Amino acid sequence: MTDADAMDRELANRLVRERDSRAFGELYERHSTYLYRFALRLTAGDSAATEDIAHDAWVRAVERLATFEWRSSLRTWLSALVVSAARK
């Protein structure tokens, strides 16, 4: 496990167990730029659609984080949520 993975796991655990808004903020800062850019590529540059997709992915992530099994990195899982949101 990398240091980044360990940090993500700790922040995710704080968010799930304590509903720690600072933990969410840190996760958001760590991954939002990547997820936005990924969604932007999926939408061929449509910034409004990109914002909706990124928002939907974060909402799903918070709702489902307690069930995430850590079989992949958090960023990989979040990317899958972006893809899923883009398909809607």
C-alpha positions in Angstrom: 0.0 0.0 0.0 1.4 3.4 -0.9 1.4 6.4 1.4 -1.3 8.0 -0.8 -3.5 4.9 -0.4 -3.0 4.8 3.3 -4.0 8.5 3.5 -7.1 7.9 1.4 -8.1 5.0 3.6 -7.6 7.0 6.8 -9.6 9.9 5.4 -12.3 7.6 4.2 -12.6 5.9 7.5 -12.9 9.3 9.3 -15.6 10.3 6.8 -17.6 7.1 7.3 -17.2 6.7 11.0 -17.4 10.3 12.1 -19.0 12.0 9.2 -15.9 14.3 9.3 -16.4 17.1 6.9 -12.7 18.0 7.0 -11.9 14.4 5.9 -14.3 14.8 2.9 -12.6 18.1 2.1 -9.2 16.5 2.0 -10.4 13.7 -0.1 -12.1 16.2 -2.4 -8.9 18.2 -2.7 -6.8 15.1 -3.4 -9.0 13.7 -6.2 -11.3 16.4 -7.6 -9.0 17.8 -10.2 -8.2 14.4 -11.6 -11.9 13.4 -11.7 -12.9 16.7 -13.3 -10.3 16.3 -16.0 -11.3 12.7 -16.6 -15.0 13.7 -16.9 -14.1 16.5 -19.2 -12.4 14.0 -21.6 -15.5 11.8 -21.4 -17.8 14.7 -22.3 -15.5 16.0 -25.1 -15.1 19.3 -23.3 -18.7 20.0 -22.3 -18.0 21.9 -19.0 -21.6 21.9 -17.8 -22.0 18.2 -18.3 -18.6 17.6 -16.7 -19.6 19.5 -13.6 -22.8 17.5 -13.3 -20.9 14.2 -13.7 -18.2 15.1 -11.2 -20.9 16.2 -8.7 -22.9 13.0 -9.2 -19.8 10.9 -8.7 -18.9 12.6 -5.4 -22.5 12.2 -4.2 -22.4 8.5 -5.0 -18.9 8.1 -3.5 -20.1 9.5 -0.1 -23.2 7.4 -0.2 -21.3 4.2 -1.0 -17.9 4.7 0.7 -18.8 2.5 3.6 -19.2 -0.4 1.2 -15.9 0.2 -0.7 -13.8 -2.9 -0.2 -10.4 -1.4 -1.1 -9.7 -4.0 -3.8 -8.4 -1.0 -5.9 -7.2 2.4 -5.1 -9.8 5.0 -4.1 -9.0 7.0 -7.2 -9.7 4.0 -9.5 -13.1 3.4 -7.7 -13.9 7.1 -8.0 -13.1 7.0 -11.7 -15.5 4.2 -12.1 -18.2 6.3 -10.5 -17.4 9.1 -13.0 -17.8 6.6 -15.9 -21.1 5.4 -14.4 -22.4 9.0 -14.0 -21.3 9.8 -17.6 -23.4 7.0 -18.9 -26.6 8.4 -17.5 
